[in-house]
Amino acid sequence: MPGIDLHTHSTASDGTLSPTELIQAAKNAELEAIALTDHDTTSGLKEAAAAADAMGVDFIPGCELSVVSQNGNMHILGYWIPTGPSKLSETLRFLRDRRHERNHLIMAKLKALGMDISYDDVLAVSGGDAVGRPHIAQVMHAKGYVRELSEAFKDYLGSEGKAYVPKEKLGPRQAIELLKSVGATVVLAHPFLLGLMGGDLRGVLKQLKEFGLDGIEAIYTLHRPDQTRLYLDIAREMDFLVTGGSDFHGAVKPNVRLGSGFGELFVPASLLATMKEHRAKLGLPV
């Protein structure tokens, strides 16, 4: 039975398939619908929307915002966002400019450590305008400075690494209100990354709901069965929409397959139907 995938990435951020190739892959996989949710950018949405229209694929334009909270890093998904200029795209452009500045600082630290990496090398790998640490790690690996991408993050680019530089991010309230201002349906991505259970998790979700959060990504590649059950129970208790996705990146995460994650993930199309009904009740387009 075909399903859907509401969490994917393309070359517009840190995936390895172009937006068109991603839509073609969704069609080949016989998915009923797909959302493109690149990190902190909307630049791949027009291409993906055009490809989806040409191929007859149900497409949801989205993005994934990185935010910082008292609970650490948090990712917020927005669905049905504008594909053209908007308050959202302007804010993301500002954040990407800050990210470019951060990248240069990281590379200066790497140079001081004896690594000959140019920004042109990194741009050539990125293929998009959301350039970040994964692209720097790929260049480090290609030039033989690290044996594995994981080593690049562990020793150099991660929060404990020798070349780490903090990233400027939105707070949860800022991110949610920004997405709501452009008519998006807003969802907390992969809640297991917060490392919270029980009352602590419910407390965070209660606050996020007050900010405008619509749902949680209960079905996700790395969620254990017991975690998925917990998130589904919380969604029922707190009247949240439920979404799901593979977090597909292509060759960057070769074991994660579009629509099926490690092979057993299944996101039913009924979840998307419920999301569309929710938007219709609010008078929002789909």
Secondary structure as UniProt FT lines:
FT   STRAND          4..5
FT   TURN            11..14
FT   HELIX           19..28
FT   TURN            29..30
FT   STRAND          33..36
FT   TURN            43..44
FT   HELIX           45..55
FT   STRAND          58..69
FT   TURN            70..71
FT   STRAND          72..79
FT   HELIX           87..112
FT   TURN            113..114
FT   HELIX           119..126
FT   HELIX           133..142
FT   TURN            143..144
FT   HELIX           149..152
FT   HELIX           153..157
FT   TURN            159..160
FT   TURN            162..163
FT   HELIX           172..181
FT   TURN            182..183
FT   STRAND          185..188
FT   HELIX           191..194
FT   HELIX           198..211
FT   STRAND          215..220
FT   TURN            221..222
FT   HELIX           225..238
FT   STRAND          241..245
FT   HELIX           250..252
FT   TURN            254..255
FT   TURN            258..260
FT   TURN            262..264
FT   HELIX           269..281
FT   TURN            282..283
//
